[in-house]
Amino acid sequence: MLVCIFTGFASGLPLYLLLNLIPAWLKTEGLSLKAIGAFALIQFPYTWKFLWAPLLDRFGILPVLGRRRSWMLVTQLGLLASIAWLGRLSPTDQLTLVVALTAVIALCSATLDIALDAFRREILADEELGLGNAIHVNAYRIAGLVPGSLSLILADHLPWSQVFLITAAFMLPGMIMTLMVNEPAAASNRPRTLRDAVVEPFHEFFSRHGVQSALWVLAFIFLYKLGDSLCTALATPFYLDMGYSKTEIGVIAKNAGLWPMVIGGILGGIWMVKLGINRALWLFGVVQIVTILGFVWLAWLGPAPSDAARLVVLATVIAGEAVGAGLGTTAFVAYMARTTHPAYSATQLALFTSLMAVPRTFINASAGWLVEGMGWFNFFLLCFVLAIPGMVLLLKVAPWRAGPAPALGARA
């Protein structure tokens, strides 16, 4: 469980850098909302990572570290260097280089996610998936406080080059963890050939579920987080448009969600032990949808000078979103891990998390156009509506009264 803290933190930091810090940086440098929204397309590696995931199942880079740990270390080194370099660039004068470097960050981050997801699946027994993934998800979101809170506060007092350098240094704990842990025993069962690594994960998944049921599962994975993901696509520019300063966003908005998120996520993992993953998806999904309405409320209030009451409203909205998204993601990640076969964990988890990332990458890229055309209030109402289909699909993929899924570890 301690290892899951470090896997979550290392996985979450670069993503939240792309989602929170870079949009704030680009906005303060004078780029338009449309341009900032289009930057979501830079995250395409998260949606296509299943294409190179078989390479991580089949090959290692540094034999002395083993297959999983070698990929984990190399990608974290790439992230450390890329994030530190990014802050030395000017978005207005070196936009092409900024785009290229953010693409490198997304590529390294997506590849790190493949390795970390497989590593975590291989060290957790089936009965530990709920709690282990709850801890991972909470550490993942806590990592977001670095680029989404600390770095924003520092940006009011330090040049951006130093802000990005400090942010990059937070990749070091994950690198130290990678060097200290042992390679999972299950990681030694690699596919015999690259063809096996590419073909067998998909063949096994569709054979086990049947084609129709497998397609329902994939549709559910695509839709379950759609509304919540789109809702937070331009969260930082939204707060700025509502009249809050970067320091207020950093201190109030982000930290207001910390303890509700941590407590809710850990309790969610414990509840999943009793509830089961299926019922957790239902209950936590309802909370996830309802909290989107907090953004509708804040948009309805509109821009106003920040006083104590307005800060309380913002803190309430962010705390609600943190609890809802944290609970929903905890159950969702546990569901995806349960659905994989341990022998093909890297490729199958990459496929599932790629589908989960499609809304964040391609659909979220349209968020800037949607906001400029609809306004913030109607945009968040749309997000609420888009969250409903994923809940409806639970009737197919995770019925409330269904028994626990059979363990797959023995088959591996």
HELIX and SHEET records of a PDB file:
HELIX    1   1 LEU A    2  TYR A   16  1                                  15    
HELIX    2   2 LEU A   17  LEU A   21  3                                   5    
HELIX    3   3 ILE A   22  THR A   28  1                                   7    
HELIX    4   4 LEU A   33  ALA A   38  1                                   6    
HELIX    5   5 PHE A   39  GLN A   43  5                                   5    
HELIX    6   6 PHE A   44  TRP A   48  1                                   5    
HELIX    7   7 LYS A   49  LEU A   51  5                                   3    
HELIX    8   8 ALA A   53  ARG A   58  1                                   6    
HELIX    9   9 ARG A   67  LEU A   86  1                                  20    
HELIX   10  10 LEU A   95  ILE A  123  1                                  29    
HELIX   11  11 ASP A  126  GLU A  128  5                                   3    
HELIX   12  12 LEU A  129  ALA A  143  1                                  15    
HELIX   13  13 LEU A  145  LEU A  145  1                                   1    
HELIX   14  14 VAL A  146  LEU A  150  3                                   5    
HELIX   15  15 SER A  151  ALA A  155  1                                   5    
HELIX   16  16 TRP A  160  ALA A  169  1                                  10    
HELIX   17  17 LEU A  172  MET A  180  1                                   9    
HELIX   18  18 ALA A  185  SER A  188  5                                   4    
HELIX   19  19 LEU A  194  HIS A  209  1                                  16    
HELIX   20  20 VAL A  211  LEU A  223  1                                  13    
HELIX   21  21 LEU A  226  CYS A  231  1                                   6    
HELIX   22  22 ALA A  235  ASP A  241  1                                   7    
HELIX   23  23 LYS A  246  GLU A  248  1                                   3    
HELIX   24  24 ILE A  249  LYS A  254  3                                   6    
HELIX   25  25 ASN A  255  GLY A  257  5                                   3    
HELIX   26  26 LEU A  258  LEU A  275  1                                  18    
HELIX   27  27 ILE A  277  VAL A  290  1                                  14    
HELIX   28  28 ILE A  292  LEU A  301  1                                  10    
HELIX   29  29 ALA A  308  THR A  339  1                                  32    
HELIX   30  30 PRO A  342  TYR A  344  5                                   3    
HELIX   31  31 SER A  345  VAL A  358  1                                  14    
HELIX   32  32 PRO A  359  ILE A  363  3                                   5    
HELIX   33  33 ASN A  364  SER A  366  5                                   3    
HELIX   34  34 ALA A  367  LEU A  386  1                                  20    
HELIX   35  35 ILE A  388  VAL A  392  1                                   5    
HELIX   36  36 LEU A  394  VAL A  397  1                                   4    
END                                                                             
